[in-house]
Amino acid sequence: MNSSAARGDRSRSALREQGTVLDLIGNTPLLRVEDNSQVSLWAKAEWFNPGGSVKDRPALRMIEVAEEQRRLRPGKILLDSTSGNTGIAYAMICSIKGYPVELAIPASCSEERKKALRAYGATLHFTDPLEGSDGAILFARSLYSANPERYFKPDQYSNPENWRAHYLTTGVEILEQTAGAVTHFVAGLGTSGTLMGTGRRLKEFNPAIQVIAVEPDNGFHGIEGLKHMPTSIRPSIYDGAFPDETVRVSTKEAYEGARHLAGRGLLVGESSGAVYVAARRVMERLSQGVVVTLFPDAGDRYFSTPLWK
């Protein structure tokens, strides 16, 4: 083999070793959002994940653990319920791995996320928007029960690999990025995976770190991605006794929070607005501390919703 051919082979090998976009999941930036000298507020910019949201983390782990256990293999269809972002993560990952995807999703999901799901090739089953994520959960269960051999159902609300993804990545990153100085962690409640996994990792490092849950203030809310636990099907991975505190935020407050952040150069979604409002409440009562939250996705996924109208 001549030297130019050898160099070409080495170049091709080096390119292969770079992997895929899946290698870009995680290690998102930590942004300074507020700072009054004694108390600072930081947020993980989760839209930097290749699928555009924090849900890339648990989706990848649930899929790869299922592959290792042979519960997901060629010929199976991935089926689950979603409010949008986990579905996009499933569809993106499975488009790379070669698995078809079917999703039960509330019809009220933003048009931008519907288009993203279709672009990745997912088959969508729309459910009654008045039933929210619970309606999608029940529909996915019925599809799976009718033909369990056809599907692999990750069941993000019950799958412990959901919270483990955050225990292994998000929590570790926050400790590294704050040099262990974090005093409070604030996260929204949807599946609860972010709160439970990240919170467990932080408290393992320092039990004094306060973990604060954020949920809508009533069952009829407009904050996509969050659940009002008292009126919803409770995820089995959620332990209501785990958070040190739960902060409730109205839809109006969440929208105002997102719009305020947009005016400061951070175009984020509805749930980001909610956790920002909650984190500000925590920050305002402290004399000193490092408050960390995460912004699950970007605001351009919601241009068709009331958030920007």
Contacts in CASP RR format, 6 or more apart in sequence:
PFRMAT RR
TARGET T0000
AUTHOR 0000-0000-0000
METHOD contacts of the structure
MODEL  1
MNSSAARGDRSRSALREQGTVLDLIGNTPLLRVEDNSQVSLWAKAEWFNP
GGSVKDRPALRMIEVAEEQRRLRPGKILLDSTSGNTGIAYAMICSIKGYP
VELAIPASCSEERKKALRAYGATLHFTDPLEGSDGAILFARSLYSANPER
YFKPDQYSNPENWRAHYLTTGVEILEQTAGAVTHFVAGLGTSGTLMGTGR
RLKEFNPAIQVIAVEPDNGFHGIEGLKHMPTSIRPSIYDGAFPDETVRVS
TKEAYEGARHLAGRGLLVGESSGAVYVAARRVMERLSQGVVVTLFPDAGD
RYFSTPLWK
1 9 0 8 1.000
20 96 0 8 1.000
21 50 0 8 1.000
21 51 0 8 1.000
21 92 0 8 1.000
21 96 0 8 1.000
22 50 0 8 1.000
22 60 0 8 1.000
22 93 0 8 1.000
22 96 0 8 1.000
24 49 0 8 1.000
24 50 0 8 1.000
25 49 0 8 1.000
25 50 0 8 1.000
25 56 0 8 1.000
25 57 0 8 1.000
25 60 0 8 1.000
26 48 0 8 1.000
26 49 0 8 1.000
26 56 0 8 1.000
26 57 0 8 1.000
26 169 0 8 1.000
26 170 0 8 1.000
26 173 0 8 1.000
27 169 0 8 1.000
27 173 0 8 1.000
28 44 0 8 1.000
28 45 0 8 1.000
28 46 0 8 1.000
28 48 0 8 1.000
28 49 0 8 1.000
28 173 0 8 1.000
29 44 0 8 1.000
29 45 0 8 1.000
29 48 0 8 1.000
30 42 0 8 1.000
30 43 0 8 1.000
30 44 0 8 1.000
30 45 0 8 1.000
30 173 0 8 1.000
30 174 0 8 1.000
30 177 0 8 1.000
30 178 0 8 1.000
30 292 0 8 1.000
31 42 0 8 1.000
31 43 0 8 1.000
31 44 0 8 1.000
31 45 0 8 1.000
31 266 0 8 1.000
32 40 0 8 1.000
32 41 0 8 1.000
32 42 0 8 1.000
33 41 0 8 1.000
33 42 0 8 1.000
33 43 0 8 1.000
33 261 0 8 1.000
33 266 0 8 1.000
33 276 0 8 1.000
33 279 0 8 1.000
34 40 0 8 1.000
34 41 0 8 1.000
34 280 0 8 1.000
34 283 0 8 1.000
35 41 0 8 1.000
36 283 0 8 1.000
38 286 0 8 1.000
38 287 0 8 1.000
38 288 0 8 1.000
38 289 0 8 1.000
39 283 0 8 1.000
39 286 0 8 1.000
39 287 0 8 1.000
39 288 0 8 1.000
39 289 0 8 1.000
39 290 0 8 1.000
39 291 0 8 1.000
40 289 0 8 1.000
40 290 0 8 1.000
40 291 0 8 1.000
41 279 0 8 1.000
41 280 0 8 1.000
41 283 0 8 1.000
41 291 0 8 1.000
41 292 0 8 1.000
41 293 0 8 1.000
42 177 0 8 1.000
42 178 0 8 1.000
42 290 0 8 1.000
42 291 0 8 1.000
42 292 0 8 1.000
42 293 0 8 1.000
43 272 0 8 1.000
43 275 0 8 1.000
43 276 0 8 1.000
43 279 0 8 1.000
43 292 0 8 1.000
43 293 0 8 1.000
43 294 0 8 1.000
43 295 0 8 1.000
44 54 0 8 1.000
44 170 0 8 1.000
44 173 0 8 1.000
44 174 0 8 1.000
44 292 0 8 1.000
44 293 0 8 1.000
44 294 0 8 1.000
44 295 0 8 1.000
45 295 0 8 1.000
46 52 0 8 1.000
46 53 0 8 1.000
46 54 0 8 1.000
46 294 0 8 1.000
46 295 0 8 1.000
46 296 0 8 1.000
46 297 0 8 1.000
47 53 0 8 1.000
47 268 0 8 1.000
47 295 0 8 1.000
47 296 0 8 1.000
47 297 0 8 1.000
47 298 0 8 1.000
49 56 0 8 1.000
49 57 0 8 1.000
49 89 0 8 1.000
50 56 0 8 1.000
50 92 0 8 1.000
51 88 0 8 1.000
51 89 0 8 1.000
51 92 0 8 1.000
52 85 0 8 1.000
52 88 0 8 1.000
52 297 0 8 1.000
52 298 0 8 1.000
53 85 0 8 1.000
53 88 0 8 1.000
53 89 0 8 1.000
53 296 0 8 1.000
53 297 0 8 1.000
54 85 0 8 1.000
54 170 0 8 1.000
54 194 0 8 1.000
54 294 0 8 1.000
54 296 0 8 1.000
54 297 0 8 1.000
55 85 0 8 1.000
55 86 0 8 1.000
55 87 0 8 1.000
55 88 0 8 1.000
55 89 0 8 1.000
55 296 0 8 1.000
56 89 0 8 1.000
56 92 0 8 1.000
56 93 0 8 1.000
57 165 0 8 1.000
57 166 0 8 1.000
57 169 0 8 1.000
57 170 0 8 1.000
58 86 0 8 1.000
58 89 0 8 1.000
58 156 0 8 1.000
58 159 0 8 1.000
58 161 0 8 1.000
58 162 0 8 1.000
58 163 0 8 1.000
58 165 0 8 1.000
58 166 0 8 1.000
58 191 0 8 1.000
58 193 0 8 1.000
59 86 0 8 1.000
59 87 0 8 1.000
59 89 0 8 1.000
59 90 0 8 1.000
59 93 0 8 1.000
59 154 0 8 1.000
59 156 0 8 1.000
60 89 0 8 1.000
60 93 0 8 1.000
60 165 0 8 1.000
61 161 0 8 1.000
61 162 0 8 1.000
61 164 0 8 1.000
61 165 0 8 1.000
61 168 0 8 1.000
62 154 0 8 1.000
62 156 0 8 1.000
62 159 0 8 1.000
62 161 0 8 1.000
62 162 0 8 1.000
62 165 0 8 1.000
63 72 0 8 1.000
63 78 0 8 1.000
63 90 0 8 1.000
63 93 0 8 1.000
63 94 0 8 1.000
63 97 0 8 1.000
63 154 0 8 1.000
65 161 0 8 1.000
66 72 0 8 1.000
66 152 0 8 1.000
66 154 0 8 1.000
67 73 0 8 1.000
67 97 0 8 1.000
71 152 0 8 1.000
72 78 0 8 1.000
72 99 0 8 1.000
72 152 0 8 1.000
74 98 0 8 1.000
74 99 0 8 1.000
75 99 0 8 1.000
76 99 0 8 1.000
76 150 0 8 1.000
76 151 0 8 1.000
76 152 0 8 1.000
77 99 0 8 1.000
77 100 0 8 1.000
77 101 0 8 1.000
77 102 0 8 1.000
77 150 0 8 1.000
77 151 0 8 1.000
77 152 0 8 1.000
78 90 0 8 1.000
78 94 0 8 1.000
78 99 0 8 1.000
78 100 0 8 1.000
78 101 0 8 1.000
78 102 0 8 1.000
78 151 0 8 1.000
78 152 0 8 1.000
78 153 0 8 1.000
78 154 0 8 1.000
79 101 0 8 1.000
79 102 0 8 1.000
79 103 0 8 1.000
79 104 0 8 1.000
79 140 0 8 1.000
79 143 0 8 1.000
79 144 0 8 1.000
79 151 0 8 1.000
79 152 0 8 1.000
79 153 0 8 1.000
80 86 0 8 1.000
80 87 0 8 1.000
80 90 0 8 1.000
80 103 0 8 1.000
80 104 0 8 1.000
80 140 0 8 1.000
80 153 0 8 1.000
80 154 0 8 1.000
80 155 0 8 1.000
80 156 0 8 1.000
81 103 0 8 1.000
81 104 0 8 1.000
81 105 0 8 1.000
81 133 0 8 1.000
81 135 0 8 1.000
81 136 0 8 1.000
81 137 0 8 1.000
81 139 0 8 1.000
81 140 0 8 1.000
81 156 0 8 1.000
81 157 0 8 1.000
82 90 0 8 1.000
82 103 0 8 1.000
82 104 0 8 1.000
82 105 0 8 1.000
82 136 0 8 1.000
82 156 0 8 1.000
83 105 0 8 1.000
83 106 0 8 1.000
83 109 0 8 1.000
83 132 0 8 1.000
83 133 0 8 1.000
83 136 0 8 1.000
83 224 0 8 1.000
83 225 0 8 1.000
84 103 0 8 1.000
84 105 0 8 1.000
84 109 0 8 1.000
84 113 0 8 1.000
84 117 0 8 1.000
84 224 0 8 1.000
84 225 0 8 1.000
85 113 0 8 1.000
85 225 0 8 1.000
85 296 0 8 1.000
85 297 0 8 1.000
85 301 0 8 1.000
86 156 0 8 1.000
86 191 0 8 1.000
87 101 0 8 1.000
87 103 0 8 1.000
87 105 0 8 1.000
87 117 0 8 1.000
87 122 0 8 1.000
88 113 0 8 1.000
88 116 0 8 1.000
88 117 0 8 1.000
88 120 0 8 1.000
90 101 0 8 1.000
90 103 0 8 1.000
90 122 0 8 1.000
90 154 0 8 1.000
91 101 0 8 1.000
91 103 0 8 1.000
91 116 0 8 1.000
91 117 0 8 1.000
91 120 0 8 1.000
91 121 0 8 1.000
91 122 0 8 1.000
92 120 0 8 1.000
94 100 0 8 1.000
94 101 0 8 1.000
94 120 0 8 1.000
95 120 0 8 1.000
95 121 0 8 1.000
99 152 0 8 1.000
100 123 0 8 1.000
101 120 0 8 1.000
101 121 0 8 1.000
101 122 0 8 1.000
101 123 0 8 1.000
102 122 0 8 1.000
102 123 0 8 1.000
102 124 0 8 1.000
102 125 0 8 1.000
102 143 0 8 1.000
102 151 0 8 1.000
103 117 0 8 1.000
103 122 0 8 1.000
103 123 0 8 1.000
103 124 0 8 1.000
103 125 0 8 1.000
103 140 0 8 1.000
104 125 0 8 1.000
104 127 0 8 1.000
104 135 0 8 1.000
104 136 0 8 1.000
104 137 0 8 1.000
104 139 0 8 1.000
104 140 0 8 1.000
104 143 0 8 1.000
105 114 0 8 1.000
105 117 0 8 1.000
105 124 0 8 1.000
105 125 0 8 1.000
105 126 0 8 1.000
105 127 0 8 1.000
105 136 0 8 1.000
106 126 0 8 1.000
106 127 0 8 1.000
106 128 0 8 1.000
106 129 0 8 1.000
106 131 0 8 1.000
106 132 0 8 1.000
106 133 0 8 1.000
106 135 0 8 1.000
106 136 0 8 1.000
107 126 0 8 1.000
107 127 0 8 1.000
107 128 0 8 1.000
107 129 0 8 1.000
108 129 0 8 1.000
108 132 0 8 1.000
108 224 0 8 1.000
109 224 0 8 1.000
110 224 0 8 1.000
110 301 0 8 1.000
110 302 0 8 1.000
110 303 0 8 1.000
110 304 0 8 1.000
110 305 0 8 1.000
111 304 0 8 1.000
112 300 0 8 1.000
112 301 0 8 1.000
112 302 0 8 1.000
112 303 0 8 1.000
112 304 0 8 1.000
113 301 0 8 1.000
114 124 0 8 1.000
116 301 0 8 1.000
117 124 0 8 1.000
118 124 0 8 1.000
125 139 0 8 1.000
125 140 0 8 1.000
125 143 0 8 1.000
127 135 0 8 1.000
127 136 0 8 1.000
127 138 0 8 1.000
127 139 0 8 1.000
128 135 0 8 1.000
131 138 0 8 1.000
133 190 0 8 1.000
133 225 0 8 1.000
133 227 0 8 1.000
133 232 0 8 1.000
133 233 0 8 1.000
134 232 0 8 1.000
134 233 0 8 1.000
137 157 0 8 1.000
137 233 0 8 1.000
138 233 0 8 1.000
140 153 0 8 1.000
143 151 0 8 1.000
144 151 0 8 1.000
144 153 0 8 1.000
154 161 0 8 1.000
156 162 0 8 1.000
156 191 0 8 1.000
157 191 0 8 1.000
157 233 0 8 1.000
157 235 0 8 1.000
157 236 0 8 1.000
157 237 0 8 1.000
158 235 0 8 1.000
158 236 0 8 1.000
158 237 0 8 1.000
159 237 0 8 1.000
160 237 0 8 1.000
162 191 0 8 1.000
162 193 0 8 1.000
162 237 0 8 1.000
163 192 0 8 1.000
163 193 0 8 1.000
163 194 0 8 1.000
163 196 0 8 1.000
163 197 0 8 1.000
163 200 0 8 1.000
163 237 0 8 1.000
164 197 0 8 1.000
165 193 0 8 1.000
165 197 0 8 1.000
166 193 0 8 1.000
166 194 0 8 1.000
166 196 0 8 1.000
166 197 0 8 1.000
166 198 0 8 1.000
166 199 0 8 1.000
166 201 0 8 1.000
167 197 0 8 1.000
167 198 0 8 1.000
167 199 0 8 1.000
167 200 0 8 1.000
167 201 0 8 1.000
168 201 0 8 1.000
170 194 0 8 1.000
170 197 0 8 1.000
170 198 0 8 1.000
170 201 0 8 1.000
170 294 0 8 1.000
171 197 0 8 1.000
171 198 0 8 1.000
171 199 0 8 1.000
171 201 0 8 1.000
171 202 0 8 1.000
172 201 0 8 1.000
174 182 0 8 1.000
174 185 0 8 1.000
174 198 0 8 1.000
174 202 0 8 1.000
174 292 0 8 1.000
175 182 0 8 1.000
175 201 0 8 1.000
175 202 0 8 1.000
175 205 0 8 1.000
178 290 0 8 1.000
178 292 0 8 1.000
180 205 0 8 1.000
180 206 0 8 1.000
181 290 0 8 1.000
182 202 0 8 1.000
182 209 0 8 1.000
182 290 0 8 1.000
182 291 0 8 1.000
182 292 0 8 1.000
183 208 0 8 1.000
183 209 0 8 1.000
183 210 0 8 1.000
183 286 0 8 1.000
183 289 0 8 1.000
183 290 0 8 1.000
183 291 0 8 1.000
184 209 0 8 1.000
184 210 0 8 1.000
184 211 0 8 1.000
184 212 0 8 1.000
184 279 0 8 1.000
184 282 0 8 1.000
184 286 0 8 1.000
184 289 0 8 1.000
184 290 0 8 1.000
184 291 0 8 1.000
184 292 0 8 1.000
185 198 0 8 1.000
185 199 0 8 1.000
185 202 0 8 1.000
185 209 0 8 1.000
185 210 0 8 1.000
185 211 0 8 1.000
185 212 0 8 1.000
185 291 0 8 1.000
185 292 0 8 1.000
185 293 0 8 1.000
186 212 0 8 1.000
186 214 0 8 1.000
186 247 0 8 1.000
186 275 0 8 1.000
186 278 0 8 1.000
186 279 0 8 1.000
186 282 0 8 1.000
186 291 0 8 1.000
186 292 0 8 1.000
186 293 0 8 1.000
187 194 0 8 1.000
187 195 0 8 1.000
187 198 0 8 1.000
187 199 0 8 1.000
187 211 0 8 1.000
187 212 0 8 1.000
187 213 0 8 1.000
187 214 0 8 1.000
187 275 0 8 1.000
187 293 0 8 1.000
187 294 0 8 1.000
188 194 0 8 1.000
188 195 0 8 1.000
188 213 0 8 1.000
188 214 0 8 1.000
188 215 0 8 1.000
188 226 0 8 1.000
188 271 0 8 1.000
188 274 0 8 1.000
188 275 0 8 1.000
188 278 0 8 1.000
189 195 0 8 1.000
189 213 0 8 1.000
189 214 0 8 1.000
189 215 0 8 1.000
189 226 0 8 1.000
189 227 0 8 1.000
189 229 0 8 1.000
189 238 0 8 1.000
189 246 0 8 1.000
190 225 0 8 1.000
190 226 0 8 1.000
190 227 0 8 1.000
190 235 0 8 1.000
191 235 0 8 1.000
191 237 0 8 1.000
191 238 0 8 1.000
192 213 0 8 1.000
192 235 0 8 1.000
192 237 0 8 1.000
192 238 0 8 1.000
193 235 0 8 1.000
193 237 0 8 1.000
193 238 0 8 1.000
194 294 0 8 1.000
194 296 0 8 1.000
195 211 0 8 1.000
195 213 0 8 1.000
195 238 0 8 1.000
195 242 0 8 1.000
195 243 0 8 1.000
196 237 0 8 1.000
196 238 0 8 1.000
196 239 0 8 1.000
196 242 0 8 1.000
199 209 0 8 1.000
199 211 0 8 1.000
199 242 0 8 1.000
200 242 0 8 1.000
202 209 0 8 1.000
202 211 0 8 1.000
203 209 0 8 1.000
203 211 0 8 1.000
210 244 0 8 1.000
210 245 0 8 1.000
210 282 0 8 1.000
211 242 0 8 1.000
211 243 0 8 1.000
211 244 0 8 1.000
212 243 0 8 1.000
212 244 0 8 1.000
212 245 0 8 1.000
212 246 0 8 1.000
212 247 0 8 1.000
212 278 0 8 1.000
212 279 0 8 1.000
212 282 0 8 1.000
213 240 0 8 1.000
213 243 0 8 1.000
213 245 0 8 1.000
213 246 0 8 1.000
213 247 0 8 1.000
214 226 0 8 1.000
214 246 0 8 1.000
214 247 0 8 1.000
214 248 0 8 1.000
214 249 0 8 1.000
214 274 0 8 1.000
214 275 0 8 1.000
214 278 0 8 1.000
215 226 0 8 1.000
215 227 0 8 1.000
215 228 0 8 1.000
215 229 0 8 1.000
215 246 0 8 1.000
215 247 0 8 1.000
215 248 0 8 1.000
215 249 0 8 1.000
216 222 0 8 1.000
216 223 0 8 1.000
216 226 0 8 1.000
216 227 0 8 1.000
216 228 0 8 1.000
216 248 0 8 1.000
216 249 0 8 1.000
216 250 0 8 1.000
216 251 0 8 1.000
216 254 0 8 1.000
216 274 0 8 1.000
217 228 0 8 1.000
217 248 0 8 1.000
217 249 0 8 1.000
217 250 0 8 1.000
218 228 0 8 1.000
218 231 0 8 1.000
218 250 0 8 1.000
219 228 0 8 1.000
219 230 0 8 1.000
219 231 0 8 1.000
219 232 0 8 1.000
221 228 0 8 1.000
221 250 0 8 1.000
221 251 0 8 1.000
222 251 0 8 1.000
222 254 0 8 1.000
222 270 0 8 1.000
222 306 0 8 1.000
223 249 0 8 1.000
223 251 0 8 1.000
223 254 0 8 1.000
223 270 0 8 1.000
223 271 0 8 1.000
223 274 0 8 1.000
224 270 0 8 1.000
224 271 0 8 1.000
224 302 0 8 1.000
224 305 0 8 1.000
225 270 0 8 1.000
225 271 0 8 1.000
225 296 0 8 1.000
226 270 0 8 1.000
226 271 0 8 1.000
226 274 0 8 1.000
227 235 0 8 1.000
229 238 0 8 1.000
229 240 0 8 1.000
247 278 0 8 1.000
247 281 0 8 1.000
247 282 0 8 1.000
249 274 0 8 1.000
249 277 0 8 1.000
249 278 0 8 1.000
253 274 0 8 1.000
253 277 0 8 1.000
254 270 0 8 1.000
254 271 0 8 1.000
254 273 0 8 1.000
254 274 0 8 1.000
254 277 0 8 1.000
255 270 0 8 1.000
255 273 0 8 1.000
255 306 0 8 1.000
255 307 0 8 1.000
256 273 0 8 1.000
256 277 0 8 1.000
257 273 0 8 1.000
257 274 0 8 1.000
257 276 0 8 1.000
257 277 0 8 1.000
258 268 0 8 1.000
258 269 0 8 1.000
258 270 0 8 1.000
258 272 0 8 1.000
258 273 0 8 1.000
258 276 0 8 1.000
258 299 0 8 1.000
258 307 0 8 1.000
259 307 0 8 1.000
260 276 0 8 1.000
261 267 0 8 1.000
261 268 0 8 1.000
261 272 0 8 1.000
261 273 0 8 1.000
261 276 0 8 1.000
261 295 0 8 1.000
262 268 0 8 1.000
262 299 0 8 1.000
266 295 0 8 1.000
267 298 0 8 1.000
267 299 0 8 1.000
267 300 0 8 1.000
268 276 0 8 1.000
268 295 0 8 1.000
268 297 0 8 1.000
268 298 0 8 1.000
268 299 0 8 1.000
269 295 0 8 1.000
269 296 0 8 1.000
269 297 0 8 1.000
269 298 0 8 1.000
269 299 0 8 1.000
269 301 0 8 1.000
269 302 0 8 1.000
269 307 0 8 1.000
270 302 0 8 1.000
270 305 0 8 1.000
270 307 0 8 1.000
271 296 0 8 1.000
271 297 0 8 1.000
272 295 0 8 1.000
272 296 0 8 1.000
272 297 0 8 1.000
272 299 0 8 1.000
273 295 0 8 1.000
275 293 0 8 1.000
275 294 0 8 1.000
275 295 0 8 1.000
276 293 0 8 1.000
276 295 0 8 1.000
278 293 0 8 1.000
279 291 0 8 1.000
279 293 0 8 1.000
282 291 0 8 1.000
283 291 0 8 1.000
299 307 0 8 1.000
299 308 0 8 1.000
302 308 0 8 1.000
END
